[in-house]
Amino acid sequence: MAIDILIAEDEPSILEALSFVLQRAGWTISAVMDGDAVMDAVRSKRPRMLVLDVMMPKRSGFEVLKQIRAEDATRTLPVLVLTAKGQNQDRRIAEELGANSFITKPYANTDVADAVRALIGAPVAPEER
């Protein structure tokens, strides 16, 4: 089953908050908690977009983003990068690797929902899926 958003985030409290905000806004979500699991989940669940943390165990979000952009099947997947590092260097790296959008933690819930809406549009009602 395809989902709207795959969240790749290793911090349980942030993952829970993101899941709550995005589900409450009407999107279907799935989540993984390490960099190695992202590509398997992207291939099997075929999300409409990926919310990707930079600092994750096993593989960084930057490594994952580089692989996503290198593969034909995932090259056009919209990716929103989340990071606690608000440094300009991280934003530059994310942009160079092909991130569609970038948000620095801590963030406002509305900022995340607005960024997702800008990348994939408003949620589709369950009866329209």
Chimera marker file (.cmm) of the C-alpha trace (Angstrom):
<marker_set name="trace">
<marker id="1" x="0.000" y="0.000" z="0.000" r="1" g="1" b="0" radius="0.5"/>
<marker id="2" x="1.385" y="3.389" z="-0.937" r="1" g="1" b="0" radius="0.5"/>
<marker id="3" x="1.556" y="5.983" z="1.811" r="1" g="1" b="0" radius="0.5"/>
<marker id="4" x="1.747" y="9.754" z="1.707" r="1" g="1" b="0" radius="0.5"/>
<marker id="5" x="4.804" y="10.321" z="3.885" r="1" g="1" b="0" radius="0.5"/>
<marker id="6" x="7.702" y="8.210" z="5.068" r="1" g="1" b="0" radius="0.5"/>
<marker id="7" x="9.375" y="9.725" z="8.134" r="1" g="1" b="0" radius="0.5"/>
<marker id="8" x="13.017" y="8.792" z="8.787" r="1" g="1" b="0" radius="0.5"/>
<marker id="9" x="13.772" y="9.995" z="12.328" r="1" g="1" b="0" radius="0.5"/>
<marker id="10" x="15.683" y="8.237" z="15.127" r="1" g="1" b="0" radius="0.5"/>
<marker id="11" x="14.516" y="10.357" z="18.067" r="1" g="1" b="0" radius="0.5"/>
<marker id="12" x="11.289" y="8.757" z="19.425" r="1" g="1" b="0" radius="0.5"/>
<marker id="13" x="9.787" y="11.989" z="20.781" r="1" g="1" b="0" radius="0.5"/>
<marker id="14" x="10.364" y="13.861" z="17.509" r="1" g="1" b="0" radius="0.5"/>
<marker id="15" x="9.044" y="10.912" z="15.494" r="1" g="1" b="0" radius="0.5"/>
<marker id="16" x="5.928" y="10.790" z="17.645" r="1" g="1" b="0" radius="0.5"/>
<marker id="17" x="5.349" y="14.534" z="17.283" r="1" g="1" b="0" radius="0.5"/>
<marker id="18" x="5.878" y="14.493" z="13.504" r="1" g="1" b="0" radius="0.5"/>
<marker id="19" x="3.573" y="11.493" z="13.129" r="1" g="1" b="0" radius="0.5"/>
<marker id="20" x="0.874" y="13.164" z="15.193" r="1" g="1" b="0" radius="0.5"/>
<marker id="21" x="1.045" y="16.480" z="13.338" r="1" g="1" b="0" radius="0.5"/>
<marker id="22" x="1.074" y="14.952" z="9.859" r="1" g="1" b="0" radius="0.5"/>
<marker id="23" x="-1.631" y="12.375" z="10.575" r="1" g="1" b="0" radius="0.5"/>
<marker id="24" x="-3.810" y="15.039" z="12.189" r="1" g="1" b="0" radius="0.5"/>
<marker id="25" x="-3.377" y="17.108" z="9.031" r="1" g="1" b="0" radius="0.5"/>
<marker id="26" x="-4.781" y="14.154" z="7.058" r="1" g="1" b="0" radius="0.5"/>
<marker id="27" x="-1.787" y="12.357" z="5.528" r="1" g="1" b="0" radius="0.5"/>
<marker id="28" x="-0.984" y="8.669" z="5.921" r="1" g="1" b="0" radius="0.5"/>
<marker id="29" x="2.458" y="8.033" z="7.337" r="1" g="1" b="0" radius="0.5"/>
<marker id="30" x="4.967" y="5.303" z="7.987" r="1" g="1" b="0" radius="0.5"/>
<marker id="31" x="8.271" y="5.587" z="9.830" r="1" g="1" b="0" radius="0.5"/>
<marker id="32" x="11.763" y="4.147" z="10.064" r="1" g="1" b="0" radius="0.5"/>
<marker id="33" x="14.380" y="4.930" z="12.696" r="1" g="1" b="0" radius="0.5"/>
<marker id="34" x="17.726" y="4.347" z="10.981" r="1" g="1" b="0" radius="0.5"/>
<marker id="35" x="19.420" y="5.189" z="7.722" r="1" g="1" b="0" radius="0.5"/>
<marker id="36" x="19.701" y="1.594" z="6.520" r="1" g="1" b="0" radius="0.5"/>
<marker id="37" x="15.919" y="1.095" z="6.688" r="1" g="1" b="0" radius="0.5"/>
<marker id="38" x="15.030" y="4.130" z="4.568" r="1" g="1" b="0" radius="0.5"/>
<marker id="39" x="15.721" y="2.707" z="1.098" r="1" g="1" b="0" radius="0.5"/>
<marker id="40" x="13.899" y="-0.568" z="1.817" r="1" g="1" b="0" radius="0.5"/>
<marker id="41" x="10.887" y="1.382" z="3.067" r="1" g="1" b="0" radius="0.5"/>
<marker id="42" x="10.973" y="3.783" z="0.105" r="1" g="1" b="0" radius="0.5"/>
<marker id="43" x="11.010" y="0.847" z="-2.316" r="1" g="1" b="0" radius="0.5"/>
<marker id="44" x="8.334" y="-1.221" z="-0.568" r="1" g="1" b="0" radius="0.5"/>
<marker id="45" x="5.927" y="1.489" z="0.604" r="1" g="1" b="0" radius="0.5"/>
<marker id="46" x="6.359" y="3.907" z="-2.319" r="1" g="1" b="0" radius="0.5"/>
<marker id="47" x="5.674" y="7.100" z="-0.318" r="1" g="1" b="0" radius="0.5"/>
<marker id="48" x="4.671" y="10.306" z="-2.033" r="1" g="1" b="0" radius="0.5"/>
<marker id="49" x="7.460" y="12.056" z="-0.078" r="1" g="1" b="0" radius="0.5"/>
<marker id="50" x="10.189" y="11.526" z="2.513" r="1" g="1" b="0" radius="0.5"/>
<marker id="51" x="10.809" y="13.531" z="5.682" r="1" g="1" b="0" radius="0.5"/>
<marker id="52" x="14.477" y="12.814" z="6.346" r="1" g="1" b="0" radius="0.5"/>
<marker id="53" x="16.523" y="13.493" z="9.471" r="1" g="1" b="0" radius="0.5"/>
<marker id="54" x="20.223" y="14.125" z="8.872" r="1" g="1" b="0" radius="0.5"/>
<marker id="55" x="21.677" y="12.596" z="12.040" r="1" g="1" b="0" radius="0.5"/>
<marker id="56" x="20.596" y="8.940" z="12.122" r="1" g="1" b="0" radius="0.5"/>
<marker id="57" x="22.251" y="5.671" z="13.128" r="1" g="1" b="0" radius="0.5"/>
<marker id="58" x="23.832" y="3.393" z="10.501" r="1" g="1" b="0" radius="0.5"/>
<marker id="59" x="23.667" y="5.906" z="7.600" r="1" g="1" b="0" radius="0.5"/>
<marker id="60" x="23.290" y="9.670" z="7.652" r="1" g="1" b="0" radius="0.5"/>
<marker id="61" x="20.411" y="11.393" z="5.970" r="1" g="1" b="0" radius="0.5"/>
<marker id="62" x="22.889" y="12.870" z="3.515" r="1" g="1" b="0" radius="0.5"/>
<marker id="63" x="24.063" y="9.372" z="2.491" r="1" g="1" b="0" radius="0.5"/>
<marker id="64" x="20.437" y="8.291" z="2.078" r="1" g="1" b="0" radius="0.5"/>
<marker id="65" x="19.579" y="11.384" z="0.027" r="1" g="1" b="0" radius="0.5"/>
<marker id="66" x="22.556" y="10.774" z="-2.250" r="1" g="1" b="0" radius="0.5"/>
<marker id="67" x="21.351" y="7.203" z="-2.898" r="1" g="1" b="0" radius="0.5"/>
<marker id="68" x="17.755" y="8.319" z="-3.480" r="1" g="1" b="0" radius="0.5"/>
<marker id="69" x="18.872" y="10.783" z="-6.135" r="1" g="1" b="0" radius="0.5"/>
<marker id="70" x="21.185" y="8.195" z="-7.754" r="1" g="1" b="0" radius="0.5"/>
<marker id="71" x="18.442" y="5.613" z="-8.409" r="1" g="1" b="0" radius="0.5"/>
<marker id="72" x="15.994" y="6.005" z="-11.296" r="1" g="1" b="0" radius="0.5"/>
<marker id="73" x="13.036" y="4.685" z="-9.291" r="1" g="1" b="0" radius="0.5"/>
<marker id="74" x="13.472" y="7.228" z="-6.488" r="1" g="1" b="0" radius="0.5"/>
<marker id="75" x="15.200" y="10.156" z="-8.194" r="1" g="1" b="0" radius="0.5"/>
<marker id="76" x="12.098" y="12.385" z="-8.249" r="1" g="1" b="0" radius="0.5"/>
<marker id="77" x="10.848" y="11.554" z="-4.730" r="1" g="1" b="0" radius="0.5"/>
<marker id="78" x="10.256" y="14.851" z="-2.872" r="1" g="1" b="0" radius="0.5"/>
<marker id="79" x="12.527" y="15.030" z="0.196" r="1" g="1" b="0" radius="0.5"/>
<marker id="80" x="12.153" y="17.385" z="3.158" r="1" g="1" b="0" radius="0.5"/>
<marker id="81" x="15.360" y="17.396" z="5.224" r="1" g="1" b="0" radius="0.5"/>
<marker id="82" x="15.083" y="17.981" z="8.984" r="1" g="1" b="0" radius="0.5"/>
<marker id="83" x="18.159" y="18.682" z="11.043" r="1" g="1" b="0" radius="0.5"/>
<marker id="84" x="19.140" y="19.965" z="14.448" r="1" g="1" b="0" radius="0.5"/>
<marker id="85" x="22.161" y="21.485" z="12.800" r="1" g="1" b="0" radius="0.5"/>
<marker id="86" x="21.037" y="24.821" z="11.468" r="1" g="1" b="0" radius="0.5"/>
<marker id="87" x="24.395" y="25.568" z="9.976" r="1" g="1" b="0" radius="0.5"/>
<marker id="88" x="24.545" y="26.987" z="6.490" r="1" g="1" b="0" radius="0.5"/>
<marker id="89" x="26.890" y="24.150" z="5.495" r="1" g="1" b="0" radius="0.5"/>
<marker id="90" x="24.176" y="21.545" z="6.200" r="1" g="1" b="0" radius="0.5"/>
<marker id="91" x="21.635" y="23.475" z="4.162" r="1" g="1" b="0" radius="0.5"/>
<marker id="92" x="24.139" y="23.778" z="1.305" r="1" g="1" b="0" radius="0.5"/>
<marker id="93" x="24.931" y="20.049" z="1.392" r="1" g="1" b="0" radius="0.5"/>
<marker id="94" x="21.227" y="19.167" z="1.462" r="1" g="1" b="0" radius="0.5"/>
<marker id="95" x="20.558" y="21.424" z="-1.523" r="1" g="1" b="0" radius="0.5"/>
<marker id="96" x="23.566" y="20.088" z="-3.454" r="1" g="1" b="0" radius="0.5"/>
<marker id="97" x="22.362" y="16.521" z="-2.876" r="1" g="1" b="0" radius="0.5"/>
<marker id="98" x="18.893" y="17.392" z="-4.171" r="1" g="1" b="0" radius="0.5"/>
<marker id="99" x="16.711" y="18.076" z="-1.124" r="1" g="1" b="0" radius="0.5"/>
<marker id="100" x="13.472" y="19.778" z="-2.104" r="1" g="1" b="0" radius="0.5"/>
<marker id="101" x="13.053" y="21.588" z="1.203" r="1" g="1" b="0" radius="0.5"/>
<marker id="102" x="14.925" y="22.048" z="4.480" r="1" g="1" b="0" radius="0.5"/>
<marker id="103" x="13.701" y="22.725" z="8.036" r="1" g="1" b="0" radius="0.5"/>
<marker id="104" x="15.856" y="23.226" z="11.121" r="1" g="1" b="0" radius="0.5"/>
<marker id="105" x="14.919" y="21.748" z="14.509" r="1" g="1" b="0" radius="0.5"/>
<marker id="106" x="13.346" y="23.017" z="16.625" r="1" g="1" b="0" radius="0.5"/>
<marker id="107" x="10.539" y="23.845" z="14.239" r="1" g="1" b="0" radius="0.5"/>
<marker id="108" x="6.918" y="24.895" z="14.452" r="1" g="1" b="0" radius="0.5"/>
<marker id="109" x="4.425" y="22.157" z="13.593" r="1" g="1" b="0" radius="0.5"/>
<marker id="110" x="2.792" y="24.442" z="11.056" r="1" g="1" b="0" radius="0.5"/>
<marker id="111" x="6.155" y="24.891" z="9.301" r="1" g="1" b="0" radius="0.5"/>
<marker id="112" x="6.430" y="21.140" z="8.728" r="1" g="1" b="0" radius="0.5"/>
<marker id="113" x="2.816" y="20.787" z="7.598" r="1" g="1" b="0" radius="0.5"/>
<marker id="114" x="3.212" y="23.773" z="5.263" r="1" g="1" b="0" radius="0.5"/>
<marker id="115" x="6.428" y="22.338" z="3.780" r="1" g="1" b="0" radius="0.5"/>
<marker id="116" x="4.753" y="18.972" z="3.185" r="1" g="1" b="0" radius="0.5"/>
<marker id="117" x="1.729" y="20.665" z="1.628" r="1" g="1" b="0" radius="0.5"/>
<marker id="118" x="4.037" y="22.647" z="-0.675" r="1" g="1" b="0" radius="0.5"/>
<marker id="119" x="5.750" y="19.438" z="-1.838" r="1" g="1" b="0" radius="0.5"/>
<marker id="120" x="2.796" y="17.063" z="-2.286" r="1" g="1" b="0" radius="0.5"/>
<marker id="121" x="-0.362" y="19.128" z="-1.918" r="1" g="1" b="0" radius="0.5"/>
<marker id="122" x="-3.239" y="18.811" z="0.493" r="1" g="1" b="0" radius="0.5"/>
<marker id="123" x="-4.110" y="15.397" z="1.935" r="1" g="1" b="0" radius="0.5"/>
<marker id="124" x="-6.465" y="13.238" z="-0.098" r="1" g="1" b="0" radius="0.5"/>
<marker id="125" x="-9.614" y="12.139" z="1.736" r="1" g="1" b="0" radius="0.5"/>
<marker id="126" x="-9.652" y="8.375" z="2.483" r="1" g="1" b="0" radius="0.5"/>
<marker id="127" x="-12.702" y="7.835" z="0.274" r="1" g="1" b="0" radius="0.5"/>
<marker id="128" x="-10.804" y="9.383" z="-2.670" r="1" g="1" b="0" radius="0.5"/>
<marker id="129" x="-7.770" y="7.061" z="-2.403" r="1" g="1" b="0" radius="0.5"/>
<link id1="1" id2="2" r="1" g="1" b="0" radius="0.2"/>
<link id1="2" id2="3" r="1" g="1" b="0" radius="0.2"/>
<link id1="3" id2="4" r="1" g="1" b="0" radius="0.2"/>
<link id1="4" id2="5" r="1" g="1" b="0" radius="0.2"/>
<link id1="5" id2="6" r="1" g="1" b="0" radius="0.2"/>
<link id1="6" id2="7" r="1" g="1" b="0" radius="0.2"/>
<link id1="7" id2="8" r="1" g="1" b="0" radius="0.2"/>
<link id1="8" id2="9" r="1" g="1" b="0" radius="0.2"/>
<link id1="9" id2="10" r="1" g="1" b="0" radius="0.2"/>
<link id1="10" id2="11" r="1" g="1" b="0" radius="0.2"/>
<link id1="11" id2="12" r="1" g="1" b="0" radius="0.2"/>
<link id1="12" id2="13" r="1" g="1" b="0" radius="0.2"/>
<link id1="13" id2="14" r="1" g="1" b="0" radius="0.2"/>
<link id1="14" id2="15" r="1" g="1" b="0" radius="0.2"/>
<link id1="15" id2="16" r="1" g="1" b="0" radius="0.2"/>
<link id1="16" id2="17" r="1" g="1" b="0" radius="0.2"/>
<link id1="17" id2="18" r="1" g="1" b="0" radius="0.2"/>
<link id1="18" id2="19" r="1" g="1" b="0" radius="0.2"/>
<link id1="19" id2="20" r="1" g="1" b="0" radius="0.2"/>
<link id1="20" id2="21" r="1" g="1" b="0" radius="0.2"/>
<link id1="21" id2="22" r="1" g="1" b="0" radius="0.2"/>
<link id1="22" id2="23" r="1" g="1" b="0" radius="0.2"/>
<link id1="23" id2="24" r="1" g="1" b="0" radius="0.2"/>
<link id1="24" id2="25" r="1" g="1" b="0" radius="0.2"/>
<link id1="25" id2="26" r="1" g="1" b="0" radius="0.2"/>
<link id1="26" id2="27" r="1" g="1" b="0" radius="0.2"/>
<link id1="27" id2="28" r="1" g="1" b="0" radius="0.2"/>
<link id1="28" id2="29" r="1" g="1" b="0" radius="0.2"/>
<link id1="29" id2="30" r="1" g="1" b="0" radius="0.2"/>
<link id1="30" id2="31" r="1" g="1" b="0" radius="0.2"/>
<link id1="31" id2="32" r="1" g="1" b="0" radius="0.2"/>
<link id1="32" id2="33" r="1" g="1" b="0" radius="0.2"/>
<link id1="33" id2="34" r="1" g="1" b="0" radius="0.2"/>
<link id1="34" id2="35" r="1" g="1" b="0" radius="0.2"/>
<link id1="35" id2="36" r="1" g="1" b="0" radius="0.2"/>
<link id1="36" id2="37" r="1" g="1" b="0" radius="0.2"/>
<link id1="37" id2="38" r="1" g="1" b="0" radius="0.2"/>
<link id1="38" id2="39" r="1" g="1" b="0" radius="0.2"/>
<link id1="39" id2="40" r="1" g="1" b="0" radius="0.2"/>
<link id1="40" id2="41" r="1" g="1" b="0" radius="0.2"/>
<link id1="41" id2="42" r="1" g="1" b="0" radius="0.2"/>
<link id1="42" id2="43" r="1" g="1" b="0" radius="0.2"/>
<link id1="43" id2="44" r="1" g="1" b="0" radius="0.2"/>
<link id1="44" id2="45" r="1" g="1" b="0" radius="0.2"/>
<link id1="45" id2="46" r="1" g="1" b="0" radius="0.2"/>
<link id1="46" id2="47" r="1" g="1" b="0" radius="0.2"/>
<link id1="47" id2="48" r="1" g="1" b="0" radius="0.2"/>
<link id1="48" id2="49" r="1" g="1" b="0" radius="0.2"/>
<link id1="49" id2="50" r="1" g="1" b="0" radius="0.2"/>
<link id1="50" id2="51" r="1" g="1" b="0" radius="0.2"/>
<link id1="51" id2="52" r="1" g="1" b="0" radius="0.2"/>
<link id1="52" id2="53" r="1" g="1" b="0" radius="0.2"/>
<link id1="53" id2="54" r="1" g="1" b="0" radius="0.2"/>
<link id1="54" id2="55" r="1" g="1" b="0" radius="0.2"/>
<link id1="55" id2="56" r="1" g="1" b="0" radius="0.2"/>
<link id1="56" id2="57" r="1" g="1" b="0" radius="0.2"/>
<link id1="57" id2="58" r="1" g="1" b="0" radius="0.2"/>
<link id1="58" id2="59" r="1" g="1" b="0" radius="0.2"/>
<link id1="59" id2="60" r="1" g="1" b="0" radius="0.2"/>
<link id1="60" id2="61" r="1" g="1" b="0" radius="0.2"/>
<link id1="61" id2="62" r="1" g="1" b="0" radius="0.2"/>
<link id1="62" id2="63" r="1" g="1" b="0" radius="0.2"/>
<link id1="63" id2="64" r="1" g="1" b="0" radius="0.2"/>
<link id1="64" id2="65" r="1" g="1" b="0" radius="0.2"/>
<link id1="65" id2="66" r="1" g="1" b="0" radius="0.2"/>
<link id1="66" id2="67" r="1" g="1" b="0" radius="0.2"/>
<link id1="67" id2="68" r="1" g="1" b="0" radius="0.2"/>
<link id1="68" id2="69" r="1" g="1" b="0" radius="0.2"/>
<link id1="69" id2="70" r="1" g="1" b="0" radius="0.2"/>
<link id1="70" id2="71" r="1" g="1" b="0" radius="0.2"/>
<link id1="71" id2="72" r="1" g="1" b="0" radius="0.2"/>
<link id1="72" id2="73" r="1" g="1" b="0" radius="0.2"/>
<link id1="73" id2="74" r="1" g="1" b="0" radius="0.2"/>
<link id1="74" id2="75" r="1" g="1" b="0" radius="0.2"/>
<link id1="75" id2="76" r="1" g="1" b="0" radius="0.2"/>
<link id1="76" id2="77" r="1" g="1" b="0" radius="0.2"/>
<link id1="77" id2="78" r="1" g="1" b="0" radius="0.2"/>
<link id1="78" id2="79" r="1" g="1" b="0" radius="0.2"/>
<link id1="79" id2="80" r="1" g="1" b="0" radius="0.2"/>
<link id1="80" id2="81" r="1" g="1" b="0" radius="0.2"/>
<link id1="81" id2="82" r="1" g="1" b="0" radius="0.2"/>
<link id1="82" id2="83" r="1" g="1" b="0" radius="0.2"/>
<link id1="83" id2="84" r="1" g="1" b="0" radius="0.2"/>
<link id1="84" id2="85" r="1" g="1" b="0" radius="0.2"/>
<link id1="85" id2="86" r="1" g="1" b="0" radius="0.2"/>
<link id1="86" id2="87" r="1" g="1" b="0" radius="0.2"/>
<link id1="87" id2="88" r="1" g="1" b="0" radius="0.2"/>
<link id1="88" id2="89" r="1" g="1" b="0" radius="0.2"/>
<link id1="89" id2="90" r="1" g="1" b="0" radius="0.2"/>
<link id1="90" id2="91" r="1" g="1" b="0" radius="0.2"/>
<link id1="91" id2="92" r="1" g="1" b="0" radius="0.2"/>
<link id1="92" id2="93" r="1" g="1" b="0" radius="0.2"/>
<link id1="93" id2="94" r="1" g="1" b="0" radius="0.2"/>
<link id1="94" id2="95" r="1" g="1" b="0" radius="0.2"/>
<link id1="95" id2="96" r="1" g="1" b="0" radius="0.2"/>
<link id1="96" id2="97" r="1" g="1" b="0" radius="0.2"/>
<link id1="97" id2="98" r="1" g="1" b="0" radius="0.2"/>
<link id1="98" id2="99" r="1" g="1" b="0" radius="0.2"/>
<link id1="99" id2="100" r="1" g="1" b="0" radius="0.2"/>
<link id1="100" id2="101" r="1" g="1" b="0" radius="0.2"/>
<link id1="101" id2="102" r="1" g="1" b="0" radius="0.2"/>
<link id1="102" id2="103" r="1" g="1" b="0" radius="0.2"/>
<link id1="103" id2="104" r="1" g="1" b="0" radius="0.2"/>
<link id1="104" id2="105" r="1" g="1" b="0" radius="0.2"/>
<link id1="105" id2="106" r="1" g="1" b="0" radius="0.2"/>
<link id1="106" id2="107" r="1" g="1" b="0" radius="0.2"/>
<link id1="107" id2="108" r="1" g="1" b="0" radius="0.2"/>
<link id1="108" id2="109" r="1" g="1" b="0" radius="0.2"/>
<link id1="109" id2="110" r="1" g="1" b="0" radius="0.2"/>
<link id1="110" id2="111" r="1" g="1" b="0" radius="0.2"/>
<link id1="111" id2="112" r="1" g="1" b="0" radius="0.2"/>
<link id1="112" id2="113" r="1" g="1" b="0" radius="0.2"/>
<link id1="113" id2="114" r="1" g="1" b="0" radius="0.2"/>
<link id1="114" id2="115" r="1" g="1" b="0" radius="0.2"/>
<link id1="115" id2="116" r="1" g="1" b="0" radius="0.2"/>
<link id1="116" id2="117" r="1" g="1" b="0" radius="0.2"/>
<link id1="117" id2="118" r="1" g="1" b="0" radius="0.2"/>
<link id1="118" id2="119" r="1" g="1" b="0" radius="0.2"/>
<link id1="119" id2="120" r="1" g="1" b="0" radius="0.2"/>
<link id1="120" id2="121" r="1" g="1" b="0" radius="0.2"/>
<link id1="121" id2="122" r="1" g="1" b="0" radius="0.2"/>
<link id1="122" id2="123" r="1" g="1" b="0" radius="0.2"/>
<link id1="123" id2="124" r="1" g="1" b="0" radius="0.2"/>
<link id1="124" id2="125" r="1" g="1" b="0" radius="0.2"/>
<link id1="125" id2="126" r="1" g="1" b="0" radius="0.2"/>
<link id1="126" id2="127" r="1" g="1" b="0" radius="0.2"/>
<link id1="127" id2="128" r="1" g="1" b="0" radius="0.2"/>
<link id1="128" id2="129" r="1" g="1" b="0" radius="0.2"/>
</marker_set>
